[in-house]
Structure formats: C-alpha cells, structure tokens
Amino acid sequence: MHIIVVGCGNVGSQLAVLLSTEGHDVAILDNDPEAFKRLGSTFNGMKLTGYGFDKSALVEAGIEGCDALAAVTNDDNVNMVTAEVASRIFAVPRVVARLYDSVREAAFQQLGINYVCGTTMIAQMLLDKLVEGHGHYLTIRGDLELIEFIAGPAIDQKKVADVQIPNQFRICMVMRDGSSFIPWRDTLLKDRDLVVAIVKSQSFSKIKKYMRKA
C-alpha cells in the first residue's frame, strides 16, 4: 500500500516507521524538516517538507495513487482540513485524523471524518485502521476503547456470551439488515453484522480475529 502520513511528531514518526517496517510505501509530510530526525536511520520512505492541506505537496507525496492517509499533526484544524482535502478532492479510500481536543469532536463527526481521540496506543491504532480497514475507533477514554467493526466468519453463529471477555470486551449493539438491537447473552452473531463494543486496550489483540478484513 502507498500511505501518506501528515505530521512527523511523536505519533506520526512512529506510525511511519511501523508502516515502513511492514513493507508499505510511505511518504511523510511535515512543514519542519527538523522533524524528520525522529524517523531515525532505518526509515526508507519519502520525506517531504510542506503542509498537509497543500494540494501540490500532497500530489508530490503521491496522493493521486494513494491507498490511505493519516493526518496526525498537533493541530486539530490542520488535521481536519487535510482529511477533508484527501477524502473529498482526491477520494483517498482510507483517511484517518488524530483529534487532540475533544471539544472539536462534534465537528469531526459532522464532517464524517474517521478519527482517533486520545493518546493510548495511537500509532498502533492508526496502523490497524489504515492497513486492515476493519475497525472504526469511535473514542478512547483511558484504557477503554469504544469501537465498531464488521464481523467476520470467525464470529458467525457464536453466542454473545461465547465471544465476550469478562471485564475486557463487551458487545453493546448489533446492526443487521438495517435494524439495530441490543444483544443478549444468547444472541447469535452473524458474519457481516455491524458490531459496536467496548474493549480494554490491552485486550484488543484477542478480539481482532472476529473482525472482517477489508
């Protein structure tokens, strides 16, 4: 995948290195060339100086053939505008923005921007969303994550009680055939259900098998 990371701060640099290590073609964009020092000597992607909302800079970064973009600067407004440009002008299939100030959360939601709010495991979460595309992190509070995902074959015909993990993972809502409902312990889950759940950050790896990959 060709992935653009906008912002080479602590999160952006870690994300870019993670993606590069996994073999993706990565371009990272930051208006401060000194920021690229955070990438270390092992990063083999493209480093570009510029702003994420600058169309010419994005074109130089390869956005016209881009598979995904992460806007992770330390400015919510920049992240929001960058995500809008990537989604609406260049039709990038997967766009994720980092949200710092929860006061702006409503604005991100109204614009339909896929975002991550909080600091726990941010880089790894962005990696999962960009590469696998199956989960949508609605919000993060401490070590609890509210997520939604499309169920995969591993969850088909399993009871909610057999999938949930006490004090670690709980299913809150299921949408199926256009209707939403709150499941009970004996509710049978189905492949391609839309599931909304709460999970402890450290337990996320245990439930990834139930998510449908893009």
N, C-alpha and C positions, 0 to 999 in steps of 0.2 A: 504493500500500500504506500502511496505517496501522501504524507501527512505534514501539514504546516502547523507549527507551534508559534503563537504570537506572544512574546514576553519571555525573557530569559532570566527571570528571577529564580528564587529557590525552587518553586514548583515547576516552572517552565523548563528549567535546565534539567531537573531530574526526569521529567516526562520525556524530553527529547532524547536523553541518554538511554532511558528504558526502551523507547521505541526503536532507536538505532541499534541497540544490543539485540533486539528481537528480529532484526533484519529488514526493518522498514526503511523506505527512502524518506528522510526527514529534512525539512527546511525550517530553520528557526529564525524569527524576525524580532529585532529589538532596536529601539532608537538610540541605545547607548552601546557602542561597540565594546566597551569595557566589560559589559555584562557577559559576553561570551566566554570570559575566563572561567566562569562557573561550570562550563561544559567539560573541562579537563582535556587531556590529550588523546583520549580514546574515541571521542565523538568524531564520526566520519561523515556527518551530514553537511548541509549547506547553511552557512551563516550569512544573514543579510541585515544590513542596517537600514531601518525605516520604521514606519508606523503601520499597524495592522489595518487601519481604515483607509490607507492609501492604495488605490486600485493598482497603480503602476508597480508598487512594491510587492503587492500580492501576485500580480502577473509574473513578476520576476521570480517569485518563490514557487511558481508552478501551479497557481490555484486553478487554472483552466483545465488541468488534468488531475486535480486533487481529489483524493478519496475522503479526507477528513481534515478538520481544522479545530485547534484548541486555542481559545483566546484567554490567556492567563496572566495578563499584566496586573499591576497593582492598582489599576484604575477601573472601577466598575463601568464608567461611561465608555471608556475605550473598548472594553470587552464587549459591551452591549452593541456598540456601533460596528465593531469588527464582525461580530456574529451575524448582524443584520446584513452587512455587505456580502459576507461569504454565502449566506443562505439565499438571499433574495436576488442578488445580482449575478453571482457565479454558480448558484444552485449546487453548492457542495453537499454531498449526500449526508455527511455526519458533521455537525457543528456543536461544539461544547464550549461554554463560557464559565469562567470562575466568577463567583459572586462573593464579594467581601462584606458589604453592608446589607444586612437582611432587610433594611428599610426599603431597598430597591427591589426586593424580591417580587413584589406585585407587578412592577414594570416589566421584569424579565418574563413573568408568567403571561402577561397580556400580549407580549410580542411573540410568545411561543418559543422562547429561547431555551434550549436544553442547557441546564446549568448545574454546577456543583457548589454548594454553600457550606463553608466550614473549612477546617484545616486538617482533620484527621485523615490520613492516608489519601490525600488529594491526588498526588501524582499517579498512584496505582489505580484509583477510581477512574481518572481520566483515561488512562491506558485501556482499561476494560471497556469503557463506553465507546472509545474511538475504534478500537480494533475488533471487539466482539459485537458491539452494537445491540446487545440483547437487553440491557438494563437501563432504566431511567431513574437516576437518583433524584428523588423529589426534594429531600432535605436531609440535613445531618444535625443532630443535637448530641453533643458529647460523643459517646461511642455507639450511639444508636442511629441507624440509617432507615429512613422510610423510602422504599424502592417500589418500582413497578417493573414487571417483566412479562414477556410472552413465555408461557410454559412450553417445555419441550417434551419429547417422547418419554423421558425418564420419569415424568410425574404422572403420566397417563394412567387413569384408573386406580390411583392411590388415594387413600383416605387422607383428609387433612391431618388427622391425628398421627398418621404414619410418617408425615413429612415434617411437621413442626418439631422444633427442638425446645424443650422447656427452658425458659429464661434466656433463649438465644435467638429464636426465629418463630414468628407468629404471622399467619396469614390473616389479613384484615378484610379483604374484599376480593371478589372474583367477578369478572365480566365475561359473559358467554353469550354468543348470538345476539349481541346488542343490549342485553339486560345485565344489570349489576345486582349482586346479592352478597350478604354476609354469610360465609360458610360456617357450618358446624363441624364438630369432630368427625362425624361420619360422612360428611360430604365427599363425594368422589370428584377428584380433579381430572381435567381432561387436557390432552395435548392442544396447544394453541389458546388455552384460557389466558386472559389478561389478569395477572395476579398483582395485588398491592399487599405489601408485607412490611413488617418491621424486623430488622436483623441487627445483631451486635456486630460491630466492625470486624472483630477477630473471628467471627463465625461465618463470614461471607463465603469463604472458600468451600465450606461444607454444603452450601446450597446452590453453588454455580451449576452443578450437574442437572438441576431442574430447569435451567433456563435454555430457551431455544436460541441457537446462534443464528446470526444473520445470514 
